[in-house]
C-alpha cells in the first residue's frame, strides 16, 4: 500500500463536502487526490442560476449563522462575496435560533391582509413550543414520538387556556396560522410532515449566531474560489460510480476498486463518499460490495431525507409591501392544525406556506420565491411548468383578492427527481437516535487496523451531528474525513505540505 503523499484518494461527489476534503488533503501534501463527479458541474445541492435580471439560488439559499464559527461565512468574507450588511458585527452577534426576524405580510384564503397583532399570539405560542421541543434532546424522555404530535397536543391544550377570552373566529384564525407555521417548519427541516420528525432528536441541530444572509453574486462564488485553489484536472465530470469494492476480511490486498457506470475501474487506497443521503437510501444495497455492515444500513434506512422545493415567480410590479421579506399564506379552513394535504392532485398547492422576497440586484424586487416541502413538493415536480404557473396564479389571486395579478414567468426546482440527489436534505426522523448519525459517519472497516486499514470514509451534511442539512455542516464533514486520513498517516509517514499552497 502506498503511504503518505503517494496514497491514492478518490472522492466520490464534487459538492461542498468533496471539494472541502480535496482542498484540505492537497494542502496537507497528498498529491494523488481525485474527485469523480456524476454530473457535468461542481456544487451538488449548491446551484446558482439566473431568472430574468435576478440571481437566484436553485439550491442552498442562505449562510445560516454567519459568524466566526461558520466556515462558509469565513470563506465568503475572505473571498469578498458578502455585502456590508452581512459583515456588521451586530449582525454576526445576533442570536436568532434559526428563525430570522423577517418583516412579513400575511394574507388569508378569503383575501384578507392580516396585521401582526392578529397572529402574534399564535406565533408566540409556536415559538415557545419549538424551544421546548429542542430541550427533549438534552433531558431525555419524549412525551410524544414526533415533534408534530407534541405540538398539536400542546397547542390544543394551551389554546383552550390562553385564548379562552377570544371569540371563536379569533381562536380559529390563530390555529390556522399555526398550521402555516408547521408548513414553514416542514421546509426548514426538509421533512414531509412534522409528524415524521423525531421529538427526542429535534434538539440535535444547533444554530450558530448571526442573522442569516445571502451572497449577492450567488453561492457558487464560494465554490469557484475553492475550486481555483485545487490543481487543474483534479475532477473528472460525467463519471457516475456504480459500485465500491472494498475488503472486510484480513487480506494482503486492501485496495478499494471504484467501478464506474461506463465500466471503467479506478483503484485507490481510500475513498471518501460524499453522495447525498437520498442517493444512499436508494442505492446502498448495490453501491457497496461486500454490503455495508447491518447497523450502518439500518441507520441509513432510519434517518430521514426529504424534499423542499422552490418556485420562483416574477411579476411586472410588486403587490407586497416594500419592506416585506416574507409573505405567509393562511388557509382559513385549517384550524385542525394540519401540515399535509389528503388530496395531492387537487390540493397540493395548499402546502406552499408562502414566499420569500428575492433580494434584487437593482433595488426593486419583482421576484418571489415560493417554498413547498413533502409529498406535495414531489407531486409538484411531476406537473408541467404551465400547470404549476396556473396553480400559483390562482393561489395569489385568491389570497390577495386581486383577480388580475398575472405572473410574468416561473421557474421551479426539482430536487426529488434529480437522480443524484433524490431530495433536498436530511432530518432526524421518528424512531432514529444520535447513534444513527454516528453509524452513518463511521468508516469502513468500522475498526481499522494494520491488517484492515481505512478504506471507505463518509462525508456530507447528513453525517454532521449538529449541523445536518446545512452547507457549513457539509463542508465541515469533508474537512473531518480529510483530517481522519491525515491522522491515519501522520503518526508514521507525515506528508510534506506543498510550499505553494
N, C-alpha and C positions, 0 to 999 in steps of 0.2 A: 504493500500500500504506500502510495506517495505521502509525503509528510509536509507540513508547513506550507510554504508558498507554492509548492507543487500540487497540493491537494486539489483534485478536480471537483468543483462545487457547481451543481446545476440548480438553478432556482426556477420553479415552475410558476409562472404568472408574473406579469410586469405591471402590477398595481403598485400602490404606495408601499406596501409591505415588502414586496420583492425588490423594488428599487432601493429602499432603505437598507435591506440586508446586503445587497450588492455593494452599495456605497461604503458601508462600514467594513466589509471584508476587503475591498480593494484598498481602502485607506490603511488597513492593518497589514497590507503587504501580500495578500493572496492574489496570485496573478493568473489563475485558471478558473475564473468565475464566469459563468454564462447563464443568461436568462432565456427560457423558452416561453414564448407568448403565443397563445392560441389565435389571437385576433391580429388585425393589421395596425394596432395602435397601443401605446402605453397608457396606463392610468386606471384600467379596470372601472370601478364604480365612481371614479372622478372623471367627469366628462363635461367640458365647457362647449357651448355652442352659440350660434347667432340666431336671433329671432327678430326680424325687421332690423332696426338700428340698435337693438339691445343685445348685450352679452348676457347669456343665461347659463345656469348650471343645470344640466340634464340629470346629473348625479349629485354628488356631495355638494352641499349648499353653503354651510357656514363653517367658520372656525369656532368650535364650541369651547368656551372658556379661554378666550385669547389673553393669556397671561404668561408669566415666566415659566410656569410648569408645563406649558403646552409646546412641544417641539415643532408643531406645524406653525404656530404663531411666531416662534423664534426664527424659523426658516423664512417665512413670508416677510418678516421685518428685515432680516438680513438681506433678502433679495430685493427689497424696496417695493413690495407688492401691495402695501396697505395704505389707506388714506390717513390723514392726520387725526381724524376722529378715533379710529381704532387704536392709535398709538398713545392716546391720552392716558396718563397714569390713573386717573379716576375711573376710566372705563375698564382698565385692567384689574382694578381692585374690587369692582362691583361683584357682589355675591347674588346671583340670580337663581341658583338652584336648578339650572337647566330650562327655566321658563322666562325668557326676556320680557321686560315690562313694556310691551308694544302699545302704541296708540291704536285704538281699534274702532271700527264701525260694526254695528250689529243689526242685521236685518232678519225679519221673520217671514215665514211662508205666506202670511197674509199681506205682505208688502209694507209692513211697518218698520220704521227705523227706531231702534230702542236707544235709550240713554244708558250710561254706565250705571246709574242708580237702579235701573230696572233689573239688572242681572248681577250687581255686585255681591249681594248675599249668597247667590249660587256659586260665584267664582271663589269667594272667600271660603265657603264650606268645602269646595272641591280641593282647593289648595291645602287646607288643613288635613284632609283625608290622604292626599298624596304624601304629605310629610309623615303621617302615621304609617303608611304603607312601607316607607323606607326604613322605619325603625324595627320591623319584624326581623330583618336580616341580622341585626346586632343582638337582639334579645332572645331570638328563637321562639318557636311556637307560632302556629298560624291558626287564627280563628276561622279562616276560610282558606280553601286550597288555591284560590286565584284572586288577583287584585280586583278584577271586575266584580266578583261575587261579594267581596268585602265592601267595596264602595257602594254597590246597590243596597246592601242590607243597612249600612250605616246611614246613607242618605235618607232612606225611608224613615228610619227611627229619629234622626236628628231634625229632619224637616218637620215632623209632627210636633216636636218640642219647640224648636226655634222659630218656626213660622206659623205657629198656631193662631196668631192675631191677624195674619194676612188673609185676604179673601181668596176664594177658590181659584180665580183666574190668575192672581199673582203667584200663588203656590205652583200652579200648573206651568206657568211660564218659566219659573226658576228651575223646575225639574227638567223641562225641555232644554234649557241652557246646559244643564249637567250632561244630558245626552250628547250635546255638541262637544262639550269638553272631553267626554270619553272618546269621541271620534278623533279629536286632536291628539289625545294620548296614544291612540292606535297608530297614528302617523309617526309620532315621536319615537315610540318603542318598536315600530315595524311589526306589530302584531295584527292578527286577523280580527280579534276582539279582545278586550281587556280580560275576558273570561279565560283566555289562553295564557295569560301572563302570571307567572309564579308570584305569589304574595311573599313567601319567605325569601325569594331571591331578588325581589324588586330593588332592594337597597344595595345590591352588589354594585350597581352602577354609581360611580362617583363623578360629580360635576366639578369642574375647575372654576376658579373665579374668573371674572371677565365678562363683559357684555358681548354676546355672540356677534361676530362681524363677517362680512363677505369680502371677497377680493375684487376690487373694481375691474381688473383686467381678466378675471377668471381664475378658478382654482388650478387650471392646467399650467399656470405660470410657475407654481411650485414644482410641478413635475418637470417642466422644461429645464429649469435651473438645476434640479438634482441630476437629470439625465446628462446635462452638459458636463458634469464633473466625472462621468464614467468614461472609460476607454471606448473608442469607436468600435463598433462591431460586437459589443458585449451582448446584444439582444438579437435573437432570431424570431422574427414575426411569422404569423400564419403557420405556427408549428404546434398544433394540439397534441397533447400527450394521451396515449391510450392506457398504458399500464406502467406501474413502477415495480420492477422485480427486485426485491430485497431478500436478505437471508435472516432467518430466525433460528438457525442452528449454528453450532460452533464449527465453522468451515474455514479452510485456509483462504478461500476467495470471498472477501467481504465487500466486493464492489457492488454498486447498485446499477442496474441497467434500466434506462428510461426508453420505453418503446413508444414511438410516436405514431400518430394515426396514419401517416403515409408509409409506415413500415420501417422508417429509419430508427436505428438504435444508438443511443448515446450512453457510454459507460462513465460513471462518476464514482467518487469516493463518498460523496454526500449529496443529498437532495433536500432542498427546502421547499416545501409545498405551501403556496400562498393562495390557492384557489378558494373561492367563496364557500361558506358552509352549505349554501344552497346546492352548489355543484357537487360537493362531497356527499350530501344526503342522497343525491340522485345516482351517483356513480361509485360510491365507496366499495361496493361489492365486486366490481370489476377493475377498479383503478389500482389495486394493490395485489401482488402475488408474492408470497402467500398472503392470505387475507389479514386484515387488521386484527389485533387482539380483541377478544369479545367485549371487554369493558370499554374499549375505545369506540367500537361500533355502536354499542348501546348509547353512549353519550352523544354521538353524532345524531342518532335517531331521536333522542330525547330533547336535545336543545332546539329551540325554535329558530326559524328563519322565515321572515315574512316579506310581503311586498308593499312598498309605499311608492306610489307614482305621482308625477306632476303633470298638470295640464296647464300649459301657458296659453293665455288669451290676450290678444291685442285689440284695443278699441280706438276709435277716432279721437275720443276725448275721455278723460276720467269721469266716472259717475260716483266716485267715492270722495270723502273729504281729503283735502290737500295734505294734511298731516297724518293721515291714516297709514298704518304699516301692515295691518291685518284686518280682514273682513270675516266676521263669523256669520254663519247662516243657522238660524234656529227654526226647526220644524215644530209647529205648534201642536202636532199630534203625537209627540214623543215624550210625554210626561211619565211614561212607564220606564224611563231610563234605558234606552237601547243604543247599541253601537254596532249593529249589523242589521241587514235587511233580510226579509223572508223571501222576497220575490226578486231574484237577481235581474232578469231581463226587464222587468217593469219598474224597479225601484233602485237600481244600483247607484244612481246619481245622488241618492239621499245620504250616502256615506261620505260624500265630499263635504268636509266640515266648513270650507270657506276658502279664502285666498290670502296670500301674502302679496304685498305690492313690490314688484321688481324694481330695485334701485336703478334709476335711469342714468344714462351717461350724459344727457343733455339738460338735466334738471326738471324735465316734465315727463312723469311716468304715465304711459298709456297701457302698460302691460301688467297683468295679474298672473300669479302662479297658484292654481288650484291644487289641493292636496287630497289624496284619496288612498286609503290603505285596505288591506284584506282581500277577501274573495271578490268583493265588489271592484277592487282595483284590478284584479286579474281578469275579471269579466270585461272591464273597460278595454283592456288590451285586445280583445277579440273583435271589437267593433271597428268599423271604418272611421277614419278621421271625420268624415261628414256626419256620421251618426253621433259621435262624441260632441262635435260642434253644435249640432241641433239640441242635444240634451242640455248642454251648458247654457246655450242661449235661452232656452225655455226656463231654466232654473233662475237665471239672473233677472229675467223679465218678471217672473213670479215674485221674487224676493224684493225687488226694488219697486214693483208696481208700475214700472215703465215698459209698455208693450212694444216700444220701437228700438230699444237698445239692441244693437247688432254688432257682435264681434267682427273684427276685420279678418282675423286669421287665428289658427290654433296649431299648437304643437304639443305632443304628449310623449312622456317616457313610457317604455315597455320593458321594465326590468325582469318581470317574471318570464316572459317568452324569450328573453336573451339566453341562448343555450349555455353561455359561460358564467352567468351569474345566478339564474333560476330564482330571482327575487332580489331584495334590496339589502337587508342586513339582519343580524341575529338578535334574538331576545331570549331571556331565560323563561322557558315555557313551564306550564303547570307540571309538576312531577319531577322537575330536574333539581339539581343541587350544585353548590360550588364545586363539588368533586368532579362533576361533568366537565367543567371548564379545565380543571387540572388534567383530566383524561385527554381532552382534545388537544392540549398543547404538549402532551407527553411525546417524546421522540420514539423512533423505532431503532433498535430494540429499546424497550422501556428502561432496562438497566444495562447500559453499555459497559463493556469490559474489554480487556486486551484481545480476547478471542472473538468478541462481538462488539466492535466499535460502533459509534454513532453512524447511522445510515440515512434515515429519513427524519427530517425535522418539520415542524408545523408552525406557520405564522398566519396572520390575517386577523381582522377585527374580532372575529368570533372566539379567538384564543386569548383575548386580554381579560383578566379577571375584573377590572374596574371600568374600563373604557370601551367595552364592546359597542359595536355599531358606529364608532367614530373614526375619522381619518387619523387623529393622533393616536388612537388605540392601535390601528393597523400599523402605523409607522413604528411605534414602539415595539410591536411584536417582531417586526422584521429585524430591528436592531437587537432584540433579545436573542433571536436564533443565531444571528451573526456572532454575538458575544459567546453563545454556547459553543460554537465551533472554534472561536479564537481561544477560549479557555481549554478546549479539548487538545489543542496543540501547544499552547504557550508554556505548559509545565516542562515539556521535554524538547520541543522544537519551536522556539519562538520565531515567527517570521519577521523579517526586517521590513519596516514601513518604507514605502517608496517616497523618495525625497520630494518629488514634485506634487504630492497630494497632501 
